[in-house]
């Protein structure tokens, strides 16, 4: 699990403000768009550039140039080749969506469609493939597994426990289940085995929680939406609730829990937090229910959550 609120230390060997200003005037549009996508992906996974440099062995300066959209002549050569061949860059690189005629035809059909249309296609495909079918006769068609998603500090643990008690459902905190499976802490998983191993444990913990509990309230980690396989599973098998909050509330709540690391470099940490929220909002927003936990006090927020969840899963409000 990435630390969503980790401070961003000063990054050595990155472009200076003057270099950035010069680069802005000579950006190639394709490289600029590529840089924006890399920044968005990095934010969605909650990584600083320093952390990405450490994980890849690529210098921070090179990553900065990539994100600012300068340099990278080799990529432009590939782009020119694809234009001459009248194909996509993904086809040259061997992306899975170019591996067969059917994939290519689907890509063509779905290109330039708006988000609402794409969502309808995704839901229809899910139903066609049988992914929404109950796993057993005991599992109700309207799922009574409530999965809480959102960034750290949104209130998933606090509100999740309150909701589970009210519904008389088990409360599952996925991070604790991951640690049980791995036999060590999440920080140790990341330090010893890396992000990919953590995601495998996270998927397994989610699968086991779903299989074990036809009724439950499940609090997930903020970065679960970065693993599309796990997120698709959650959306298929659970009633999902996005608990969202203002960046300042996210930061303050984590600090109130005794974790002062985000405050060690508050300005940089707040910018990181806003970037992560921006990168993940489009995914969080796919939840069935959205609740702003910054809009009112805790007890009022709980009453809103309680009422909406009970209505969604077909339980009386009283």
C-alpha beads as a LAMMPS data file, in Angstrom:
LAMMPS data file: protein, C-alpha beads

318 atoms
317 bonds

1 atom types
1 bond types

-500.0 500.0 xlo xhi
-500.0 500.0 ylo yhi
-500.0 500.0 zlo zhi

Masses

1 110.0

Atoms # bond

1 1 1 0.000 0.000 0.000
2 1 1 1.384 3.366 -0.932
3 1 1 1.449 5.921 1.857
4 1 1 -1.166 8.340 0.516
5 1 1 -0.037 11.158 2.785
6 1 1 3.723 10.635 2.724
7 1 1 5.732 13.856 2.598
8 1 1 7.586 14.676 -0.585
9 1 1 11.208 15.425 0.301
10 1 1 13.205 17.869 -1.745
11 1 1 14.072 16.094 -4.962
12 1 1 17.646 16.378 -6.139
13 1 1 18.591 16.450 -9.793
14 1 1 15.240 17.747 -11.089
15 1 1 14.662 20.539 -13.543
16 1 1 14.958 24.026 -12.077
17 1 1 12.127 26.583 -12.431
18 1 1 14.133 28.335 -15.147
19 1 1 14.586 25.082 -17.025
20 1 1 10.892 24.339 -16.743
21 1 1 9.994 27.787 -18.077
22 1 1 12.280 27.273 -21.081
23 1 1 10.899 23.779 -21.623
24 1 1 7.326 25.081 -21.685
25 1 1 8.170 27.050 -24.798
26 1 1 9.496 24.069 -26.747
27 1 1 7.228 21.217 -25.798
28 1 1 6.155 18.762 -28.466
29 1 1 2.384 18.146 -27.924
30 1 1 2.710 14.361 -27.919
31 1 1 5.477 14.455 -25.302
32 1 1 3.546 16.958 -23.208
33 1 1 0.499 14.647 -23.182
34 1 1 2.746 11.686 -22.365
35 1 1 4.210 13.588 -19.419
36 1 1 0.759 14.448 -18.109
37 1 1 -0.265 10.786 -18.250
38 1 1 2.871 9.718 -16.381
39 1 1 2.228 12.341 -13.683
40 1 1 -1.392 11.190 -13.370
41 1 1 -0.383 7.536 -13.063
42 1 1 2.246 8.388 -10.456
43 1 1 -0.281 10.400 -8.457
44 1 1 -2.921 7.656 -8.666
45 1 1 -0.452 5.226 -7.108
46 1 1 0.587 7.714 -4.435
47 1 1 4.266 7.799 -5.418
48 1 1 6.630 10.757 -5.217
49 1 1 9.069 11.175 -8.096
50 1 1 11.857 10.235 -5.715
51 1 1 10.102 6.957 -4.878
52 1 1 9.539 6.213 -8.566
53 1 1 13.186 6.906 -9.332
54 1 1 14.215 4.493 -6.582
55 1 1 11.854 1.788 -7.858
56 1 1 12.907 2.090 -11.506
57 1 1 16.583 3.012 -11.288
58 1 1 15.866 6.010 -13.524
59 1 1 17.262 9.344 -12.386
60 1 1 14.909 11.958 -10.993
61 1 1 16.111 14.425 -13.633
62 1 1 15.154 12.030 -16.419
63 1 1 11.751 11.402 -14.842
64 1 1 11.255 15.159 -14.427
65 1 1 12.044 15.707 -18.106
66 1 1 9.592 12.955 -19.011
67 1 1 6.827 14.544 -16.938
68 1 1 7.573 18.059 -18.224
69 1 1 7.360 16.817 -21.818
70 1 1 10.902 17.545 -22.991
71 1 1 13.559 15.283 -24.512
72 1 1 12.719 11.657 -25.276
73 1 1 13.706 11.675 -28.946
74 1 1 13.356 7.882 -29.109
75 1 1 9.649 8.104 -28.336
76 1 1 9.187 10.638 -31.122
77 1 1 10.914 8.243 -33.531
78 1 1 8.405 5.529 -32.579
79 1 1 5.567 8.018 -33.032
80 1 1 6.784 8.845 -36.549
81 1 1 6.944 5.125 -37.383
82 1 1 3.383 4.537 -36.203
83 1 1 2.124 7.466 -38.266
84 1 1 3.834 6.080 -41.355
85 1 1 2.352 2.633 -40.685
86 1 1 -1.088 4.137 -39.925
87 1 1 -1.390 2.298 -36.620
88 1 1 -1.420 3.176 -32.939
89 1 1 1.626 3.378 -30.706
90 1 1 0.018 0.657 -28.560
91 1 1 0.030 -1.696 -31.572
92 1 1 3.765 -1.206 -32.092
93 1 1 4.514 -1.707 -28.399
94 1 1 2.398 -4.860 -28.172
95 1 1 -0.404 -3.707 -25.874
96 1 1 -2.888 -6.494 -25.105
97 1 1 -5.708 -4.522 -26.734
98 1 1 -3.928 -4.884 -30.067
99 1 1 -3.219 -8.625 -29.794
100 1 1 -6.082 -9.860 -31.971
101 1 1 -8.535 -8.580 -34.601
102 1 1 -11.375 -8.642 -32.030
103 1 1 -9.404 -6.452 -29.618
104 1 1 -8.601 -4.021 -32.423
105 1 1 -12.242 -3.874 -33.503
106 1 1 -13.347 -3.214 -29.940
107 1 1 -10.772 -0.416 -29.636
108 1 1 -12.098 1.168 -32.805
109 1 1 -15.734 0.904 -31.678
110 1 1 -15.007 2.452 -28.277
111 1 1 -12.647 5.211 -29.348
112 1 1 -13.964 8.767 -28.895
113 1 1 -16.973 7.600 -26.858
114 1 1 -17.958 9.689 -23.849
115 1 1 -17.629 8.433 -20.268
116 1 1 -21.342 7.741 -19.854
117 1 1 -21.373 5.510 -22.947
118 1 1 -18.220 3.692 -21.872
119 1 1 -19.743 3.030 -18.464
120 1 1 -22.868 1.519 -20.053
121 1 1 -20.681 -0.700 -22.212
122 1 1 -18.652 -1.816 -19.186
123 1 1 -21.773 -2.664 -17.184
124 1 1 -23.312 -4.527 -20.140
125 1 1 -20.083 -6.464 -20.710
126 1 1 -19.930 -7.377 -17.035
127 1 1 -23.471 -8.758 -17.192
128 1 1 -22.782 -10.571 -20.475
129 1 1 -19.757 -12.293 -18.983
130 1 1 -21.731 -13.356 -15.934
131 1 1 -19.515 -11.441 -13.549
132 1 1 -22.474 -10.126 -11.531
133 1 1 -24.045 -13.550 -10.988
134 1 1 -24.193 -14.650 -7.318
135 1 1 -21.456 -17.092 -6.312
136 1 1 -23.907 -19.242 -4.339
137 1 1 -27.589 -19.625 -3.543
138 1 1 -26.973 -17.918 -0.194
139 1 1 -25.651 -14.725 -1.759
140 1 1 -28.451 -12.177 -2.362
141 1 1 -28.778 -10.556 -5.772
142 1 1 -28.597 -7.152 -4.085
143 1 1 -25.226 -7.315 -2.382
144 1 1 -25.121 -6.717 1.337
145 1 1 -21.366 -6.347 1.322
146 1 1 -20.681 -2.670 1.813
147 1 1 -17.224 -1.636 0.575
148 1 1 -15.969 1.760 1.698
149 1 1 -13.446 3.380 -0.632
150 1 1 -11.613 6.694 -0.496
151 1 1 -8.335 8.243 0.493
152 1 1 -6.783 7.754 3.912
153 1 1 -8.440 10.021 6.473
154 1 1 -11.868 9.998 4.823
155 1 1 -13.408 8.164 7.787
156 1 1 -13.589 4.601 6.448
157 1 1 -12.503 2.917 9.689
158 1 1 -14.552 5.089 12.047
159 1 1 -17.730 5.172 9.978
160 1 1 -17.253 1.572 8.875
161 1 1 -17.279 0.286 12.443
162 1 1 -20.337 2.396 13.267
163 1 1 -22.168 1.139 10.172
164 1 1 -21.245 -2.498 10.818
165 1 1 -22.556 -2.243 14.388
166 1 1 -25.794 -0.658 13.205
167 1 1 -26.369 -3.293 10.508
168 1 1 -25.104 -6.118 12.755
169 1 1 -22.667 -7.102 9.996
170 1 1 -19.016 -8.135 10.443
171 1 1 -16.502 -5.311 10.017
172 1 1 -13.489 -6.160 7.846
173 1 1 -10.529 -3.802 7.702
174 1 1 -8.705 -4.984 4.619
175 1 1 -5.294 -3.690 5.709
176 1 1 -5.416 -5.912 8.808
177 1 1 -6.401 -8.908 6.662
178 1 1 -3.440 -8.230 4.365
179 1 1 -1.060 -8.226 7.326
180 1 1 -2.539 -11.493 8.587
181 1 1 -2.060 -13.147 5.198
182 1 1 1.514 -11.893 4.855
183 1 1 2.508 -12.491 8.459
184 1 1 4.087 -9.037 8.680
185 1 1 3.177 -5.356 8.596
186 1 1 2.280 -3.514 5.415
187 1 1 5.442 -1.417 5.660
188 1 1 7.436 -4.649 5.826
189 1 1 5.597 -6.085 2.818
190 1 1 6.468 -2.993 0.812
191 1 1 10.034 -2.822 2.070
192 1 1 10.831 -6.507 1.613
193 1 1 8.763 -7.494 -1.408
194 1 1 7.593 -4.310 -3.126
195 1 1 4.384 -2.815 -4.443
196 1 1 3.467 -5.726 -6.733
197 1 1 3.559 -8.204 -3.842
198 1 1 1.389 -5.887 -1.771
199 1 1 -1.190 -5.738 -4.562
200 1 1 -1.267 -9.550 -4.738
201 1 1 -1.923 -9.765 -0.997
202 1 1 -4.576 -7.068 -1.313
203 1 1 -6.395 -8.954 -4.099
204 1 1 -6.283 -12.191 -2.115
205 1 1 -7.552 -10.473 1.051
206 1 1 -10.444 -8.920 -0.882
207 1 1 -11.344 -12.236 -2.523
208 1 1 -11.298 -14.033 0.821
209 1 1 -13.381 -11.326 2.521
210 1 1 -15.992 -11.535 -0.242
211 1 1 -16.101 -15.337 -0.193
212 1 1 -16.311 -15.496 3.616
213 1 1 -18.946 -12.810 4.191
214 1 1 -22.252 -12.544 2.305
215 1 1 -22.928 -9.583 4.614
216 1 1 -20.132 -7.280 5.777
217 1 1 -18.777 -3.757 5.905
218 1 1 -15.330 -3.709 4.293
219 1 1 -12.949 -0.763 4.740
220 1 1 -10.411 -0.730 1.904
221 1 1 -7.067 1.003 1.506
222 1 1 -7.002 4.258 -0.452
223 1 1 -4.889 2.855 -3.273
224 1 1 -7.066 -0.167 -4.084
225 1 1 -8.472 1.683 -7.103
226 1 1 -4.964 1.616 -8.611
227 1 1 -5.345 -2.124 -9.174
228 1 1 -8.114 -2.324 -11.743
229 1 1 -8.569 -6.063 -11.255
230 1 1 -9.265 -5.634 -7.545
231 1 1 -11.411 -2.572 -8.152
232 1 1 -13.520 -4.353 -10.777
233 1 1 -14.001 -7.247 -8.358
234 1 1 -15.121 -4.835 -5.637
235 1 1 -17.587 -3.081 -7.946
236 1 1 -19.041 -6.394 -9.112
237 1 1 -19.475 -8.050 -5.734
238 1 1 -20.078 -5.189 -3.300
239 1 1 -22.252 -2.147 -2.766
240 1 1 -19.597 0.559 -2.952
241 1 1 -19.493 3.826 -1.007
242 1 1 -17.013 6.623 -1.692
243 1 1 -16.237 8.561 1.465
244 1 1 -14.625 11.801 0.341
245 1 1 -13.280 14.782 2.252
246 1 1 -11.476 18.070 1.764
247 1 1 -7.673 17.725 1.516
248 1 1 -7.238 19.651 4.764
249 1 1 -9.520 17.202 6.582
250 1 1 -7.669 14.213 5.167
251 1 1 -4.403 15.653 6.434
252 1 1 -5.758 16.711 9.835
253 1 1 -7.454 13.400 10.575
254 1 1 -4.322 11.395 9.848
255 1 1 -2.324 13.696 12.113
256 1 1 -4.997 13.352 14.813
257 1 1 -4.512 9.574 14.684
258 1 1 -0.926 10.172 15.779
259 1 1 0.751 9.956 12.372
260 1 1 2.665 13.230 12.105
261 1 1 4.715 12.268 9.035
262 1 1 2.434 14.178 6.645
263 1 1 3.142 17.369 8.583
264 1 1 6.928 17.033 8.303
265 1 1 6.801 18.842 4.969
266 1 1 3.263 20.187 4.984
267 1 1 3.343 22.248 1.783
268 1 1 4.845 19.452 -0.287
269 1 1 2.639 16.831 1.380
270 1 1 -0.505 18.853 0.659
271 1 1 0.453 19.192 -3.006
272 1 1 1.068 15.432 -3.165
273 1 1 -2.292 14.791 -1.523
274 1 1 -4.138 17.026 -3.982
275 1 1 -2.412 15.274 -6.889
276 1 1 -3.408 11.861 -5.554
277 1 1 -7.018 12.972 -5.111
278 1 1 -7.087 14.365 -8.641
279 1 1 -5.630 11.149 -10.039
280 1 1 -8.070 8.866 -8.219
281 1 1 -11.304 10.869 -8.237
282 1 1 -12.489 9.467 -11.578
283 1 1 -12.159 5.951 -10.129
284 1 1 -13.611 6.676 -6.695
285 1 1 -16.601 8.308 -8.390
286 1 1 -17.677 4.958 -9.861
287 1 1 -18.982 3.971 -6.411
288 1 1 -22.723 3.480 -5.982
289 1 1 -22.952 6.052 -3.180
290 1 1 -20.946 9.262 -2.618
291 1 1 -20.801 10.912 0.806
292 1 1 -18.824 14.043 1.695
293 1 1 -17.531 13.541 5.233
294 1 1 -16.326 17.159 5.419
295 1 1 -19.806 18.611 4.918
296 1 1 -21.156 17.934 8.420
297 1 1 -20.123 16.530 11.852
298 1 1 -19.439 12.834 12.343
299 1 1 -22.827 11.819 13.752
300 1 1 -24.706 13.621 10.984
301 1 1 -22.437 12.007 8.400
302 1 1 -23.157 8.602 9.912
303 1 1 -26.921 9.175 9.734
304 1 1 -26.607 10.067 6.045
305 1 1 -24.461 6.993 5.417
306 1 1 -26.794 4.750 7.396
307 1 1 -29.907 5.948 5.578
308 1 1 -28.431 5.664 2.085
309 1 1 -26.905 2.235 2.663
310 1 1 -30.047 0.807 4.229
311 1 1 -32.120 2.037 1.319
312 1 1 -29.627 0.680 -1.218
313 1 1 -29.574 -2.839 0.241
314 1 1 -33.294 -2.983 0.988
315 1 1 -33.315 -2.644 4.768
316 1 1 -35.774 -0.451 6.735
317 1 1 -34.383 2.885 7.868
318 1 1 -35.525 2.567 11.478

Bonds

1 1 1 2
2 1 2 3
3 1 3 4
4 1 4 5
5 1 5 6
6 1 6 7
7 1 7 8
8 1 8 9
9 1 9 10
10 1 10 11
11 1 11 12
12 1 12 13
13 1 13 14
14 1 14 15
15 1 15 16
16 1 16 17
17 1 17 18
18 1 18 19
19 1 19 20
20 1 20 21
21 1 21 22
22 1 22 23
23 1 23 24
24 1 24 25
25 1 25 26
26 1 26 27
27 1 27 28
28 1 28 29
29 1 29 30
30 1 30 31
31 1 31 32
32 1 32 33
33 1 33 34
34 1 34 35
35 1 35 36
36 1 36 37
37 1 37 38
38 1 38 39
39 1 39 40
40 1 40 41
41 1 41 42
42 1 42 43
43 1 43 44
44 1 44 45
45 1 45 46
46 1 46 47
47 1 47 48
48 1 48 49
49 1 49 50
50 1 50 51
51 1 51 52
52 1 52 53
53 1 53 54
54 1 54 55
55 1 55 56
56 1 56 57
57 1 57 58
58 1 58 59
59 1 59 60
60 1 60 61
61 1 61 62
62 1 62 63
63 1 63 64
64 1 64 65
65 1 65 66
66 1 66 67
67 1 67 68
68 1 68 69
69 1 69 70
70 1 70 71
71 1 71 72
72 1 72 73
73 1 73 74
74 1 74 75
75 1 75 76
76 1 76 77
77 1 77 78
78 1 78 79
79 1 79 80
80 1 80 81
81 1 81 82
82 1 82 83
83 1 83 84
84 1 84 85
85 1 85 86
86 1 86 87
87 1 87 88
88 1 88 89
89 1 89 90
90 1 90 91
91 1 91 92
92 1 92 93
93 1 93 94
94 1 94 95
95 1 95 96
96 1 96 97
97 1 97 98
98 1 98 99
99 1 99 100
100 1 100 101
101 1 101 102
102 1 102 103
103 1 103 104
104 1 104 105
105 1 105 106
106 1 106 107
107 1 107 108
108 1 108 109
109 1 109 110
110 1 110 111
111 1 111 112
112 1 112 113
113 1 113 114
114 1 114 115
115 1 115 116
116 1 116 117
117 1 117 118
118 1 118 119
119 1 119 120
120 1 120 121
121 1 121 122
122 1 122 123
123 1 123 124
124 1 124 125
125 1 125 126
126 1 126 127
127 1 127 128
128 1 128 129
129 1 129 130
130 1 130 131
131 1 131 132
132 1 132 133
133 1 133 134
134 1 134 135
135 1 135 136
136 1 136 137
137 1 137 138
138 1 138 139
139 1 139 140
140 1 140 141
141 1 141 142
142 1 142 143
143 1 143 144
144 1 144 145
145 1 145 146
146 1 146 147
147 1 147 148
148 1 148 149
149 1 149 150
150 1 150 151
151 1 151 152
152 1 152 153
153 1 153 154
154 1 154 155
155 1 155 156
156 1 156 157
157 1 157 158
158 1 158 159
159 1 159 160
160 1 160 161
161 1 161 162
162 1 162 163
163 1 163 164
164 1 164 165
165 1 165 166
166 1 166 167
167 1 167 168
168 1 168 169
169 1 169 170
170 1 170 171
171 1 171 172
172 1 172 173
173 1 173 174
174 1 174 175
175 1 175 176
176 1 176 177
177 1 177 178
178 1 178 179
179 1 179 180
180 1 180 181
181 1 181 182
182 1 182 183
183 1 183 184
184 1 184 185
185 1 185 186
186 1 186 187
187 1 187 188
188 1 188 189
189 1 189 190
190 1 190 191
191 1 191 192
192 1 192 193
193 1 193 194
194 1 194 195
195 1 195 196
196 1 196 197
197 1 197 198
198 1 198 199
199 1 199 200
200 1 200 201
201 1 201 202
202 1 202 203
203 1 203 204
204 1 204 205
205 1 205 206
206 1 206 207
207 1 207 208
208 1 208 209
209 1 209 210
210 1 210 211
211 1 211 212
212 1 212 213
213 1 213 214
214 1 214 215
215 1 215 216
216 1 216 217
217 1 217 218
218 1 218 219
219 1 219 220
220 1 220 221
221 1 221 222
222 1 222 223
223 1 223 224
224 1 224 225
225 1 225 226
226 1 226 227
227 1 227 228
228 1 228 229
229 1 229 230
230 1 230 231
231 1 231 232
232 1 232 233
233 1 233 234
234 1 234 235
235 1 235 236
236 1 236 237
237 1 237 238
238 1 238 239
239 1 239 240
240 1 240 241
241 1 241 242
242 1 242 243
243 1 243 244
244 1 244 245
245 1 245 246
246 1 246 247
247 1 247 248
248 1 248 249
249 1 249 250
250 1 250 251
251 1 251 252
252 1 252 253
253 1 253 254
254 1 254 255
255 1 255 256
256 1 256 257
257 1 257 258
258 1 258 259
259 1 259 260
260 1 260 261
261 1 261 262
262 1 262 263
263 1 263 264
264 1 264 265
265 1 265 266
266 1 266 267
267 1 267 268
268 1 268 269
269 1 269 270
270 1 270 271
271 1 271 272
272 1 272 273
273 1 273 274
274 1 274 275
275 1 275 276
276 1 276 277
277 1 277 278
278 1 278 279
279 1 279 280
280 1 280 281
281 1 281 282
282 1 282 283
283 1 283 284
284 1 284 285
285 1 285 286
286 1 286 287
287 1 287 288
288 1 288 289
289 1 289 290
290 1 290 291
291 1 291 292
292 1 292 293
293 1 293 294
294 1 294 295
295 1 295 296
296 1 296 297
297 1 297 298
298 1 298 299
299 1 299 300
300 1 300 301
301 1 301 302
302 1 302 303
303 1 303 304
304 1 304 305
305 1 305 306
306 1 306 307
307 1 307 308
308 1 308 309
309 1 309 310
310 1 310 311
311 1 311 312
312 1 312 313
313 1 313 314
314 1 314 315
315 1 315 316
316 1 316 317
317 1 317 318
